[in-house]
């Protein structure tokens, strides 16, 4: 009888310890996966902000040359208008990396960028700047409404002057 009196508590303690250990490993693994996913989103956001910055810089350089008087009489610009593809690809990469609530914001960013990418050369830099502000607000944890407002400003700036939507503040 002493064997069973000693064996049963030892067996229960071992089984309970094993279950707690497996649960602890599973929980730690989940926490690590969430942290890795956040890091992936943060890297995608950083990449997107860099691409937006590079694009705005290239658009501003193009606009400066376009607006500059050319005394030599040529009408050909030395550079072509910058392509929006690097930013579009960075937006899609961000959309791939996000999930759940973050995916909703990433989809809004994608929709806004599609407007900004087709905006005029004059408005594009300003619209892209508001989009960058929205991205920063999102990652700093500001309310979704603040992020959506910045994205709406970017979208409105990207519209041609005759298509700007005027709304009342009294709603």
C-alpha positions in Angstrom: 0.0 0.0 0.0 2.9 2.4 0.6 3.9 2.1 -3.1 0.4 3.4 -4.2 0.4 6.0 -1.5 3.7 7.4 -2.8 3.2 6.7 -6.5 -0.3 8.3 -7.1 0.7 11.8 -5.7 4.0 11.7 -7.6 2.2 10.7 -10.9 -0.4 13.5 -10.4 2.2 16.1 -9.7 4.2 15.0 -12.8 1.1 15.1 -15.0 -0.1 18.4 -13.7 3.5 19.8 -14.1 3.6 18.5 -17.7 0.2 20.1 -18.5 1.3 23.4 -17.0 4.6 23.2 -18.9 2.9 22.5 -22.3 0.4 25.3 -21.7 3.3 27.7 -20.8 5.2 26.8 -23.9 2.0 27.2 -26.0 1.3 30.6 -24.4 4.9 31.9 -24.9 4.8 30.7 -28.5 1.6 32.7 -29.1 3.1 35.8 -27.5 6.2 35.4 -29.6 4.2 35.1 -32.8 2.2 38.2 -32.0 5.4 40.2 -31.3 6.9 38.9 -34.6 3.8 39.9 -36.5 3.9 43.4 -35.0 7.6 43.7 -35.9 6.7 42.7 -39.5 4.0 45.4 -39.7 6.4 47.9 -38.2 9.0 47.1 -40.8 6.4 47.3 -43.6 5.3 50.7 -42.3 8.8 51.9 -42.1 9.4 50.8 -45.7 6.2 52.5 -46.8 7.1 55.8 -45.2 10.6 55.7 -46.8 9.0 55.0 -50.2 6.5 57.9 -49.8 9.4 60.2 -48.8 11.5 59.1 -51.8 8.5 59.6 -54.1 7.6 63.0 -52.7 11.3 64.1 -53.1 11.3 62.9 -56.7 7.9 64.7 -57.4 9.2 67.9 -55.9 12.4 67.7 -58.0 10.3 67.1 -61.1 8.0 70.1 -60.2 11.0 72.3 -59.6 12.4 71.5 -63.0 9.0 71.8 -64.6 8.4 75.2 -63.2 11.9 76.5 -63.8 12.5 78.8 -66.8 14.6 77.2 -69.4 16.8 79.8 -71.0 18.3 77.5 -73.6 15.0 77.3 -75.5 14.4 73.5 -75.1 11.1 72.2 -74.1 12.3 68.8 -73.0 12.6 68.1 -69.3 15.7 66.4 -68.1 13.7 63.9 -66.0 10.5 62.0 -66.3 7.7 62.1 -63.8 8.4 59.7 -61.0 6.5 56.4 -61.1 4.3 55.5 -58.2 5.0 51.8 -58.4 7.5 51.6 -55.5 4.9 53.1 -53.1 2.2 51.0 -54.5 4.2 47.9 -53.9 5.1 49.0 -50.3 1.3 49.5 -49.6 0.6 46.0 -50.9 3.3 44.6 -48.7 1.8 46.4 -45.7 -1.6 44.9 -46.6 -0.1 41.4 -46.7 1.6 41.8 -43.3 -1.5 43.1 -41.5 -4.4 41.2 -40.0 -7.7 41.9 -38.3 -8.2 45.6 -37.3 -4.8 46.6 -38.8 -5.9 45.1 -42.1 -8.9 47.5 -42.2 -6.5 50.5 -41.9 -4.1 49.0 -44.4 -7.0 48.7 -46.9 -7.9 52.3 -46.3 -4.3 53.3 -46.9 -4.3 51.3 -50.2 -7.5 52.9 -51.3 -6.2 56.4 -50.5 -2.9 55.7 -52.2 -4.7 54.7 -55.4 -6.2 58.2 -55.4 -2.9 59.9 -54.5 -1.0 57.9 -57.2 -3.3 59.3 -59.9 -3.3 62.9 -58.6 -1.8 65.8 -60.4 1.9 66.6 -60.1 1.0 69.8 -58.1 -1.1 68.1 -55.5 0.6 64.7 -55.1 3.3 65.7 -52.6 0.8 67.4 -50.3 -1.6 64.4 -50.5 1.2 62.0 -49.9 2.3 64.0 -46.8 -1.2 63.7 -45.3 -1.1 60.0 -46.0 2.2 59.8 -44.1 0.6 61.7 -41.2 -2.2 59.1 -41.2 0.3 56.3 -41.1 2.1 57.9 -38.2 -1.2 58.5 -36.3 -2.2 54.9 -36.8 1.1 53.5 -35.5 1.1 55.9 -32.5 -2.3 54.4 -31.5 -4.4 57.5 -32.2 -8.2 56.9 -32.7 -9.3 55.4 -35.9 -11.3 58.6 -36.7 -8.1 60.7 -36.6 -6.4 58.3 -39.0 -9.5 58.3 -41.3 -9.6 62.1 -41.3 -6.0 62.4 -42.4 -6.6 59.8 -45.1 -9.7 61.7 -46.3 -7.7 64.9 -46.4 -5.1 63.1 -48.6 -7.9 61.8 -50.8 -9.5 65.2 -51.2 -6.1 66.8 -52.0 -5.6 64.2 -54.8 -8.9 65.0 -56.5 -8.9 67.4 -59.4 -10.0 70.9 -58.4 -13.4 70.5 -60.1 -14.1 67.2 -58.2 -13.4 68.3 -54.6 -16.2 67.3 -52.3 -17.4 70.0 -50.1 -19.2 69.0 -46.9 -20.8 70.8 -44.0 -19.3 70.7 -40.5 -22.8 70.8 -39.0 -23.5 67.1 -39.6 
